[in-house]
Amino acid sequence: MSVAEVACTYAALILHDDGIAVTAEKIAALVKAGGLTVESYWPSLFAKLCEKRNIEDLVMNVGCGGGGAPVAVAAPAGGAAAGSAAAAAPAAEEKKDLRVS
């Protein structure tokens, strides 16, 4: 995201949280009050988005976007797995012997 997008997003969220109608003029005023300059089309794009979509739904469904496919993790090679299992077995036997004594 660009700085302009983030600034307009925060401005729209601030306006919505305060119960103020989200308009392009108000978004631009908040961005300007924050000491930032953005291209003139960003506030109007965000205002149009806020008119068409419920901001509460957008906030509540942030992590619900269609994610990518699950990642398959390759199992270690047979020799490496067998070697680590064999190394773990004597350690377990040593602990068992210590408890019995």
N, CA, C and O atoms as a GROMACS GRO file, in nm:
protein
  404
    1MET      N    1   0.084  -0.119   0.000
    1MET     CA    2   0.000   0.000   0.000
    1MET      C    3   0.088   0.124   0.000
    1MET      O    4   0.194   0.127   0.062
    2SER      N    5   0.041   0.224  -0.069
    2SER     CA    6   0.114   0.351  -0.071
    2SER      C    7   0.076   0.434   0.052
    2SER      O    8  -0.021   0.404   0.121
    3VAL      N    9   0.152   0.537   0.076
    3VAL     CA   10   0.125   0.627   0.188
    3VAL      C   11  -0.013   0.692   0.170
    3VAL      O   12  -0.085   0.711   0.267
    4ALA      N   13  -0.048   0.725   0.047
    4ALA     CA   14  -0.178   0.788   0.019
    4ALA      C   15  -0.292   0.694   0.055
    4ALA      O   16  -0.392   0.737   0.114
    5GLU      N   17  -0.278   0.568   0.020
    5GLU     CA   18  -0.383   0.471   0.053
    5GLU      C   19  -0.399   0.454   0.204
    5GLU      O   20  -0.510   0.450   0.256
    6VAL      N   21  -0.287   0.443   0.271
    6VAL     CA   22  -0.292   0.425   0.417
    6VAL      C   23  -0.352   0.549   0.484
    6VAL      O   24  -0.434   0.537   0.575
    7ALA      N   25  -0.311   0.666   0.439
    7ALA     CA   26  -0.363   0.790   0.497
    7ALA      C   27  -0.514   0.801   0.478
    7ALA      O   28  -0.586   0.838   0.570
    8CYS      N   29  -0.561   0.769   0.358
    8CYS     CA   30  -0.706   0.776   0.331
    8CYS      C   31  -0.782   0.668   0.408
    8CYS      O   32  -0.894   0.691   0.453
    9THR      N   33  -0.721   0.552   0.424
    9THR     CA   34  -0.784   0.445   0.502
    9THR      C   35  -0.803   0.489   0.646
    9THR      O   36  -0.912   0.476   0.702
   10TYR      N   37  -0.697   0.542   0.706
   10TYR     CA   38  -0.707   0.588   0.845
   10TYR      C   39  -0.806   0.703   0.858
   10TYR      O   40  -0.882   0.708   0.955
   11ALA      N   41  -0.807   0.794   0.763
   11ALA     CA   42  -0.900   0.906   0.769
   11ALA      C   43  -1.044   0.856   0.762
   11ALA      O   44  -1.130   0.904   0.837
   12ALA      N   45  -1.071   0.761   0.674
   12ALA     CA   46  -1.206   0.705   0.663
   12ALA      C   47  -1.246   0.633   0.791
   12ALA      O   48  -1.361   0.644   0.835
   13LEU      N   49  -1.154   0.560   0.851
   13LEU     CA   50  -1.184   0.490   0.976
   13LEU      C   51  -1.208   0.588   1.091
   13LEU      O   52  -1.296   0.566   1.174
   14ILE      N   53  -1.132   0.696   1.095
   14ILE     CA   54  -1.152   0.798   1.199
   14ILE      C   55  -1.290   0.861   1.185
   14ILE      O   56  -1.363   0.875   1.283
   15LEU      N   57  -1.325   0.899   1.063
   15LEU     CA   58  -1.456   0.960   1.040
   15LEU      C   59  -1.568   0.863   1.078
   15LEU      O   60  -1.665   0.902   1.144
   16HIS      N   61  -1.555   0.740   1.037
   16HIS     CA   62  -1.658   0.641   1.068
   16HIS      C   63  -1.669   0.618   1.219
   16HIS      O   64  -1.779   0.609   1.273
   17ASP      N   65  -1.555   0.609   1.285
   17ASP     CA   66  -1.554   0.585   1.429
   17ASP      C   67  -1.619   0.700   1.506
   17ASP      O   68  -1.682   0.678   1.610
   18ASP      N   69  -1.603   0.821   1.456
   18ASP     CA   70  -1.664   0.938   1.521
   18ASP      C   71  -1.810   0.959   1.480
   18ASP      O   72  -1.876   1.050   1.530
   19GLY      N   73  -1.859   0.876   1.390
   19GLY     CA   74  -1.998   0.887   1.346
   19GLY      C   75  -2.021   0.999   1.247
   19GLY      O   76  -2.134   1.045   1.230
   20ILE      N   77  -1.917   1.042   1.181
   20ILE     CA   78  -1.925   1.150   1.082
   20ILE      C   79  -1.935   1.087   0.944
   20ILE      O   80  -1.870   0.986   0.915
   21ALA      N   81  -2.017   1.146   0.859
   21ALA     CA   82  -2.031   1.095   0.723
   21ALA      C   83  -1.896   1.099   0.652
   21ALA      O   84  -1.824   1.199   0.658
   22VAL      N   85  -1.862   0.991   0.584
   22VAL     CA   86  -1.733   0.981   0.515
   22VAL      C   87  -1.749   1.040   0.375
   22VAL      O   88  -1.813   0.981   0.288
   23THR      N   89  -1.690   1.157   0.356
   23THR     CA   90  -1.694   1.223   0.226
   23THR      C   91  -1.551   1.251   0.180
   23THR      O   92  -1.458   1.248   0.261
   24ALA      N   93  -1.536   1.277   0.052
   24ALA     CA   94  -1.403   1.305  -0.002
   24ALA      C   95  -1.343   1.430   0.061
   24ALA      O   96  -1.223   1.434   0.088
   25GLU      N   97  -1.425   1.530   0.083
   25GLU     CA   98  -1.375   1.655   0.142
   25GLU      C   99  -1.324   1.633   0.284
   25GLU      O  100  -1.220   1.687   0.322
   26LYS      N  101  -1.396   1.554   0.361
   26LYS     CA  102  -1.355   1.530   0.500
   26LYS      C  103  -1.231   1.442   0.507
   26LYS      O  104  -1.144   1.462   0.592
   27ILE      N  105  -1.222   1.344   0.417
   27ILE     CA  106  -1.101   1.261   0.412
   27ILE      C  107  -0.982   1.348   0.375
   27ILE      O  108  -0.876   1.339   0.438
   28ALA      N  109  -0.997   1.433   0.275
   28ALA     CA  110  -0.889   1.522   0.233
   28ALA      C  111  -0.848   1.617   0.345
   28ALA      O  112  -0.730   1.645   0.364
   29ALA      N  113  -0.946   1.666   0.420
   29ALA     CA  114  -0.916   1.757   0.532
   29ALA      C  115  -0.837   1.686   0.641
   29ALA      O  116  -0.743   1.743   0.697
   30LEU      N  117  -0.874   1.563   0.672
   30LEU     CA  118  -0.800   1.488   0.775
   30LEU      C  119  -0.658   1.456   0.729
   30LEU      O  120  -0.564   1.465   0.807
   31VAL      N  121  -0.644   1.418   0.604
   31VAL     CA  122  -0.512   1.388   0.552
   31VAL      C  123  -0.424   1.512   0.556
   31VAL      O  124  -0.307   1.506   0.593
   32LYS      N  125  -0.482   1.627   0.516
   32LYS     CA  126  -0.407   1.753   0.519
   32LYS      C  127  -0.371   1.791   0.662
   32LYS      O  128  -0.261   1.840   0.688
   33ALA      N  129  -0.463   1.769   0.756
   33ALA     CA  130  -0.436   1.800   0.897
   33ALA      C  131  -0.324   1.712   0.952
   33ALA      O  132  -0.254   1.750   1.045
   34GLY      N  133  -0.309   1.594   0.893
   34GLY     CA  134  -0.201   1.505   0.934
   34GLY      C  135  -0.067   1.540   0.873
   34GLY      O  136   0.034   1.475   0.901
   35GLY      N  137  -0.065   1.643   0.790
   35GLY     CA  138   0.061   1.688   0.732
   35GLY      C  139   0.102   1.610   0.608
   35GLY      O  140   0.218   1.612   0.569
   36LEU      N  141   0.008   1.540   0.547
   36LEU     CA  142   0.038   1.462   0.428
   36LEU      C  143  -0.029   1.523   0.306
   36LEU      O  144  -0.128   1.595   0.316
   37THR      N  145   0.027   1.493   0.191
   37THR     CA  146  -0.037   1.533   0.066
   37THR      C  147  -0.059   1.406  -0.016
   37THR      O  148   0.030   1.322  -0.028
   38VAL      N  149  -0.178   1.395  -0.072
   38VAL     CA  150  -0.211   1.280  -0.156
   38VAL      C  151  -0.270   1.332  -0.287
   38VAL      O  152  -0.316   1.446  -0.295
   39GLU      N  153  -0.267   1.248  -0.387
   39GLU     CA  154  -0.328   1.284  -0.514
   39GLU      C  155  -0.477   1.306  -0.491
   39GLU      O  156  -0.537   1.244  -0.403
   40SER      N  157  -0.536   1.394  -0.569
   40SER     CA  158  -0.675   1.435  -0.544
   40SER      C  159  -0.776   1.323  -0.565
   40SER      O  160  -0.888   1.332  -0.514
   41TYR      N  161  -0.741   1.219  -0.637
   41TYR     CA  162  -0.838   1.112  -0.661
   41TYR      C  163  -0.851   1.013  -0.546
   41TYR      O  164  -0.952   0.944  -0.537
   42TRP      N  165  -0.753   1.005  -0.457
   42TRP     CA  166  -0.760   0.908  -0.348
   42TRP      C  167  -0.877   0.933  -0.253
   42TRP      O  168  -0.952   0.839  -0.226
   43PRO      N  169  -0.897   1.053  -0.202
   43PRO     CA  170  -1.011   1.074  -0.111
   43PRO      C  171  -1.145   1.041  -0.176
   43PRO      O  172  -1.233   0.985  -0.110
   44SER      N  173  -1.162   1.075  -0.303
   44SER     CA  174  -1.290   1.046  -0.368
   44SER      C  175  -1.309   0.896  -0.388
   44SER      O  176  -1.421   0.846  -0.376
   45LEU      N  177  -1.202   0.824  -0.418
   45LEU     CA  178  -1.214   0.678  -0.431
   45LEU      C  179  -1.255   0.614  -0.299
   45LEU      O  180  -1.342   0.527  -0.296
   46PHE      N  181  -1.194   0.657  -0.192
   46PHE     CA  182  -1.228   0.600  -0.061
   46PHE      C  183  -1.369   0.639  -0.017
   46PHE      O  184  -1.440   0.560   0.045
   47ALA      N  185  -1.409   0.761  -0.050
   47ALA     CA  186  -1.546   0.804  -0.015
   47ALA      C  187  -1.648   0.721  -0.092
   47ALA      O  188  -1.751   0.682  -0.036
   48LYS      N  189  -1.622   0.693  -0.219
   48LYS     CA  190  -1.714   0.610  -0.298
   48LYS      C  191  -1.719   0.468  -0.244
   48LYS      O  192  -1.826   0.406  -0.240
   49LEU      N  193  -1.606   0.416  -0.202
   49LEU     CA  194  -1.602   0.283  -0.143
   49LEU      C  195  -1.686   0.279  -0.016
   49LEU      O  196  -1.762   0.184   0.006
   50CYS      N  197  -1.672   0.380   0.067
   50CYS     CA  198  -1.746   0.384   0.193
   50CYS      C  199  -1.896   0.401   0.171
   50CYS      O  200  -1.976   0.361   0.256
   51GLU      N  201  -1.935   0.462   0.060
   51GLU     CA  202  -2.077   0.474   0.028
   51GLU      C  203  -2.136   0.339  -0.011
   51GLU      O  204  -2.250   0.307   0.025
   52LYS      N  205  -2.058   0.259  -0.084
   52LYS     CA  206  -2.109   0.134  -0.138
   52LYS      C  207  -2.095   0.016  -0.044
   52LYS      O  208  -2.172  -0.080  -0.054
   53ARG      N  209  -2.000   0.021   0.047
   53ARG     CA  210  -1.974  -0.091   0.136
   53ARG      C  211  -1.992  -0.048   0.280
   53ARG      O  212  -1.968   0.067   0.315
   54ASN      N  213  -2.035  -0.141   0.364
   54ASN     CA  214  -2.048  -0.115   0.506
   54ASN      C  215  -1.908  -0.125   0.569
   54ASN      O  216  -1.843  -0.229   0.560
   55ILE      N  217  -1.864  -0.019   0.632
   55ILE     CA  218  -1.729  -0.016   0.689
   55ILE      C  219  -1.715  -0.119   0.800
   55ILE      O  220  -1.608  -0.178   0.815
   56GLU      N  221  -1.820  -0.141   0.877
   56GLU     CA  222  -1.816  -0.243   0.983
   56GLU      C  223  -1.784  -0.380   0.924
   56GLU      O  224  -1.705  -0.455   0.981
   57ASP      N  225  -1.846  -0.413   0.811
   57ASP     CA  226  -1.820  -0.541   0.746
   57ASP      C  227  -1.676  -0.549   0.697
   57ASP      O  228  -1.612  -0.654   0.708
   58LEU      N  229  -1.624  -0.440   0.643
   58LEU     CA  230  -1.487  -0.440   0.596
   58LEU      C  231  -1.389  -0.462   0.710
   58LEU      O  232  -1.291  -0.535   0.696
   59VAL      N  233  -1.415  -0.398   0.823
   59VAL     CA  234  -1.326  -0.412   0.939
   59VAL      C  235  -1.333  -0.552   0.997
   59VAL      O  236  -1.231  -0.610   1.034
   60MET      N  237  -1.452  -0.606   1.006
   60MET     CA  238  -1.469  -0.738   1.068
   60MET      C  239  -1.418  -0.851   0.980
   60MET      O  240  -1.387  -0.959   1.031
   61ASN      N  241  -1.409  -0.830   0.850
   61ASN     CA  242  -1.367  -0.936   0.759
   61ASN      C  243  -1.228  -0.913   0.701
   61ASN      O  244  -1.200  -0.954   0.588
   62VAL      N  245  -1.143  -0.848   0.776
   62VAL     CA  246  -1.009  -0.816   0.727
   62VAL      C  247  -0.931  -0.943   0.693
   62VAL      O  248  -0.869  -0.950   0.587
   63GLY      N  249  -0.933  -1.041   0.779
   63GLY     CA  250  -0.854  -1.163   0.757
   63GLY      C  251  -0.927  -1.272   0.683
   63GLY      O  252  -0.876  -1.383   0.674
   64CYS      N  253  -1.044  -1.244   0.630
   64CYS     CA  254  -1.125  -1.348   0.567
   64CYS      C  255  -1.107  -1.356   0.417
   64CYS      O  256  -1.179  -1.430   0.351
   65GLY      N  257  -1.014  -1.283   0.362
   65GLY     CA  258  -0.993  -1.286   0.218
   65GLY      C  259  -0.952  -1.425   0.173
   65GLY      O  260  -0.898  -1.503   0.251
   66GLY      N  261  -0.975  -1.455   0.049
   66GLY     CA  262  -0.939  -1.586  -0.004
   66GLY      C  263  -0.788  -1.603  -0.005
   66GLY      O  264  -0.718  -1.540  -0.084
   67GLY      N  265  -0.738  -1.686   0.081
   67GLY     CA  266  -0.595  -1.705   0.092
   67GLY      C  267  -0.542  -1.794  -0.019
   67GLY      O  268  -0.618  -1.844  -0.102
   68GLY      N  269  -0.417  -1.813  -0.019
   68GLY     CA  270  -0.354  -1.900  -0.117
   68GLY      C  271  -0.374  -2.046  -0.082
   68GLY      O  272  -0.435  -2.079   0.019
   69ALA      N  273  -0.322  -2.131  -0.164
   69ALA     CA  274  -0.331  -2.274  -0.140
   69ALA      C  275  -0.243  -2.313  -0.023
   69ALA      O  276  -0.143  -2.247   0.004
   70PRO      N  277  -0.280  -2.420   0.048
   70PRO     CA  278  -0.197  -2.464   0.159
   70PRO      C  279  -0.057  -2.502   0.111
   70PRO      O  280  -0.040  -2.552   0.000
   71VAL      N  281   0.039  -2.480   0.194
   71VAL     CA  282   0.176  -2.509   0.159
   71VAL      C  283   0.209  -2.650   0.205
   71VAL      O  284   0.188  -2.685   0.321
   72ALA      N  285   0.260  -2.731   0.115
   72ALA     CA  286   0.301  -2.866   0.150
   72ALA      C  287   0.446  -2.863   0.195
   72ALA      O  288   0.532  -2.804   0.129
   73VAL      N  289   0.473  -2.927   0.309
   73VAL     CA  290   0.608  -2.932   0.362
   73VAL      C  291   0.663  -3.071   0.337
   73VAL      O  292   0.600  -3.170   0.373
   74ALA      N  293   0.779  -3.078   0.277
   74ALA     CA  294   0.839  -3.208   0.248
   74ALA      C  295   0.893  -3.271   0.375
   74ALA      O  296   0.952  -3.204   0.460
   75ALA      N  297   0.871  -3.400   0.387
   75ALA     CA  298   0.925  -3.474   0.503
   75ALA      C  299   1.074  -3.493   0.484
   75ALA      O  300   1.122  -3.500   0.371
   76PRO      N  301   1.148  -3.502   0.593
   76PRO     CA  302   1.293  -3.523   0.579
   76PRO      C  303   1.321  -3.659   0.513
   76PRO      O  304   1.238  -3.750   0.516
   77ALA      N  305   1.437  -3.669   0.455
   77ALA     CA  306   1.475  -3.794   0.389
   77ALA      C  307   1.477  -3.907   0.490
   77ALA      O  308   1.497  -3.884   0.609
   78GLY      N  309   1.456  -4.027   0.445
   78GLY     CA  310   1.447  -4.144   0.534
   78GLY      C  311   1.568  -4.161   0.623
   78GLY      O  312   1.554  -4.197   0.740
   79GLY      N  313   1.687  -4.137   0.571
   79GLY     CA  314   1.808  -4.153   0.650
   79GLY      C  315   1.814  -4.052   0.764
   79GLY      O  316   1.857  -4.086   0.874
   80ALA      N  317   1.772  -3.930   0.739
   80ALA     CA  318   1.778  -3.827   0.843
   80ALA      C  319   1.677  -3.857   0.952
   80ALA      O  320   1.706  -3.837   1.070
   81ALA      N  321   1.558  -3.904   0.916
   81ALA     CA  322   1.457  -3.934   1.016
   81ALA      C  323   1.497  -4.055   1.098
   81ALA      O  324   1.478  -4.057   1.220
   82ALA      N  325   1.552  -4.155   1.032
   82ALA     CA  326   1.592  -4.275   1.104
   82ALA      C  327   1.709  -4.244   1.197
   82ALA      O  328   1.715  -4.296   1.308
   83GLY      N  329   1.801  -4.160   1.151
   83GLY     CA  330   1.916  -4.126   1.233
   83GLY      C  331   1.877  -4.049   1.358
   83GLY      O  332   1.930  -4.076   1.465
   84SER      N  333   1.785  -3.954   1.346
   84SER     CA  334   1.744  -3.877   1.462
   84SER      C  335   1.663  -3.961   1.557
   84SER      O  336   1.672  -3.942   1.679
   85ALA      N  337   1.583  -4.055   1.506
   85ALA     CA  338   1.505  -4.144   1.593
   85ALA      C  339   1.597  -4.238   1.667
   85ALA      O  340   1.574  -4.268   1.784
   86ALA      N  341   1.702  -4.286   1.599
   86ALA     CA  342   1.797  -4.376   1.664
   86ALA      C  343   1.875  -4.303   1.772
   86ALA      O  344   1.906  -4.361   1.876
   87ALA      N  345   1.908  -4.177   1.748
   87ALA     CA  346   1.982  -4.100   1.848
   87ALA      C  347   1.894  -4.068   1.969
   87ALA      O  348   1.945  -4.058   2.081
   88ALA      N  349   1.765  -4.052   1.947
   88ALA     CA  350   1.676  -4.020   2.057
   88ALA      C  351   1.648  -4.142   2.145
   88ALA      O  352   1.621  -4.126   2.264
   89ALA      N  353   1.653  -4.261   2.088
   89ALA     CA  354   1.621  -4.382   2.163
   89ALA      C  355   1.717  -4.406   2.279
   89ALA      O  356   1.670  -4.434   2.390
   90PRO      N  357   1.850  -4.398   2.262
   90PRO     CA  358   1.939  -4.421   2.377
   90PRO      C  359   1.920  -4.318   2.487
   90PRO      O  360   1.932  -4.350   2.605
   91ALA      N  361   1.891  -4.196   2.450
   91ALA     CA  362   1.870  -4.092   2.551
   91ALA      C  363   1.748  -4.126   2.635
   91ALA      O  364   1.748  -4.106   2.757
   92ALA      N  365   1.643  -4.178   2.572
   92ALA     CA  366   1.524  -4.216   2.645
   92ALA      C  367   1.553  -4.334   2.738
   92ALA      O  368   1.502  -4.339   2.850
   93GLU      N  369   1.636  -4.429   2.692
   93GLU     CA  370   1.670  -4.543   2.776
   93GLU      C  371   1.751  -4.499   2.897
   93GLU      O  372   1.730  -4.550   3.007
   94GLU      N  373   1.843  -4.404   2.878
   94GLU     CA  374   1.924  -4.353   2.989
   94GLU      C  375   1.835  -4.289   3.094
   94GLU      O  376   1.855  -4.312   3.213
   95LYS      N  377   1.739  -4.210   3.053
   95LYS     CA  378   1.648  -4.146   3.148
   95LYS      C  379   1.567  -4.250   3.222
   95LYS      O  380   1.543  -4.236   3.342
   96LYS      N  381   1.524  -4.354   3.152
   96LYS     CA  382   1.445  -4.460   3.214
   96LYS      C  383   1.528  -4.532   3.319
   96LYS      O  384   1.478  -4.561   3.428
   97ASP      N  385   1.655  -4.561   3.288
   97ASP     CA  386   1.743  -4.628   3.383
   97ASP      C  387   1.767  -4.543   3.507
   97ASP      O  388   1.776  -4.595   3.618
   98LEU      N  389   1.777  -4.412   3.488
   98LEU     CA  390   1.800  -4.322   3.602
   98LEU      C  391   1.680  -4.320   3.694
   98LEU      O  392   1.696  -4.311   3.816
   99ARG      N  393   1.562  -4.328   3.639
   99ARG     CA  394   1.442  -4.324   3.723
   99ARG      C  395   1.426  -4.452   3.802
   99ARG      O  396   1.378  -4.449   3.916
  100VAL      N  397   1.464  -4.565   3.745
  100VAL     CA  398   1.446  -4.694   3.811
  100VAL      C  399   1.542  -4.706   3.928
  100VAL      O  400   1.505  -4.762   4.031
  101SER      N  401   1.663  -4.656   3.915
  101SER     CA  402   1.764  -4.673   4.019
  101SER      C  403   1.725  -4.604   4.139
  101SER      O  404   1.797  -4.606   4.238
   0.00000   0.00000   0.00000
